Amino acid sequence: MSKQVLIVDDEAHVRLLIERLLEDFEDDGVEIMTATNGTDGLQTIRQQQPDLVFLGVMMPGINGFEVCRTVK
C-alpha cells in the first residue's frame, strides 16, 4: 500500500523545497502531491485522504489554521 504526502503552501519555493527533501521517498512508493492554497488543499485532503500533510499557515483565503480546524 503506497503512502501519500500532501504539501500545501502558496509559496512555490516552499513547496519545491519540501518536495525535494521528500523525493527520495518516492522510490519507496510514496506519492507526493501539492496544492497552492488552502481551498485546493482541503479539497485534496477530502478526495485523496493523504497520510501526511505539510501545511503552510499564512495563505490567502483559507489559511492553514482553518484547514486544520476543518479537517479535525
Backbone torsions as a table, in degrees:
resi	resn	phi	psi	omega
1	MET	NA	125.5	-179.1
2	SER	-82.7	154.3	178.1
3	LYS	-101.9	152.2	178.3
4	GLN	-122.3	136.5	177.0
5	VAL	-122.2	132.0	178.5
6	LEU	-113.6	130.8	176.2
7	ILE	-111.2	120.0	-178.9
8	VAL	-120.9	114.7	176.5
9	ASP	-163.2	144.9	-179.8
10	ASP	-82.4	-10.0	179.1
11	GLU	-95.5	115.8	-176.8
12	ALA	-58.8	-39.1	-177.9
13	HIS	-67.9	-30.0	177.4
14	VAL	-70.8	-45.1	177.4
15	ARG	-59.1	-44.8	-178.7
16	LEU	-63.6	-42.4	179.5
17	LEU	-60.3	-47.5	-179.2
18	ILE	-66.8	-40.5	177.1
19	GLU	-57.4	-45.1	-179.5
20	ARG	-65.6	-36.4	178.4
21	LEU	-66.2	-28.8	-176.0
22	LEU	-99.6	-6.0	-171.1
23	GLU	-61.7	-27.6	177.8
24	ASP	-63.4	-27.2	180.0
25	PHE	-72.3	-17.8	178.0
26	GLU	-62.1	-31.2	176.8
27	ASP	-64.4	-22.2	178.8
28	ASP	-96.8	11.8	176.2
29	GLY	93.0	9.9	178.7
30	VAL	-82.5	127.3	177.4
31	GLU	-95.3	126.0	179.7
32	ILE	-104.1	123.9	179.3
33	MET	-118.1	156.8	177.7
34	THR	-133.7	155.8	172.9
35	ALA	-141.4	145.6	-173.5
36	THR	-95.2	-3.5	178.7
37	ASN	-159.7	170.3	-176.9
38	GLY	-64.2	-36.8	-179.9
39	THR	-63.4	-49.1	178.4
40	ASP	-66.0	-37.2	178.0
41	GLY	-62.5	-44.5	179.3
42	LEU	-63.3	-40.7	177.9
43	GLN	-63.0	-43.1	178.8
44	THR	-65.1	-40.2	177.7
45	ILE	-60.4	-44.2	-179.4
46	ARG	-65.6	-40.2	-175.4
47	GLN	-81.0	-42.5	-171.9
48	GLN	-100.4	-21.2	-177.5
49	GLN	48.0	63.1	-178.4
50	PRO	-63.7	157.6	-179.7
51	ASP	-78.6	-25.9	-177.6
52	LEU	-146.9	139.0	178.5
53	VAL	-127.6	123.9	168.5
54	PHE	-94.4	118.5	-169.1
55	LEU	-125.8	120.8	173.9
56	GLY	-67.5	149.6	-178.3
57	VAL	-89.9	-51.4	-174.8
58	MET	-96.1	100.9	177.8
59	MET	-135.8	150.8	177.0
60	PRO	-68.1	154.0	-179.1
61	GLY	76.4	-120.4	178.5
62	ILE	-83.5	115.6	-179.5
63	ASN	-84.2	175.0	-176.3
64	GLY	-60.8	-36.2	178.6
65	PHE	-64.3	-41.4	179.4
66	GLU	-66.3	-38.5	176.8
67	VAL	-61.5	-46.0	178.9
68	CYS	-59.2	-45.6	179.8
69	ARG	-61.3	-41.6	-179.3
70	THR	-66.4	-42.4	180.0
71	VAL	-67.3	-39.3	-178.4
72	LYS	-63.2	NA	NA
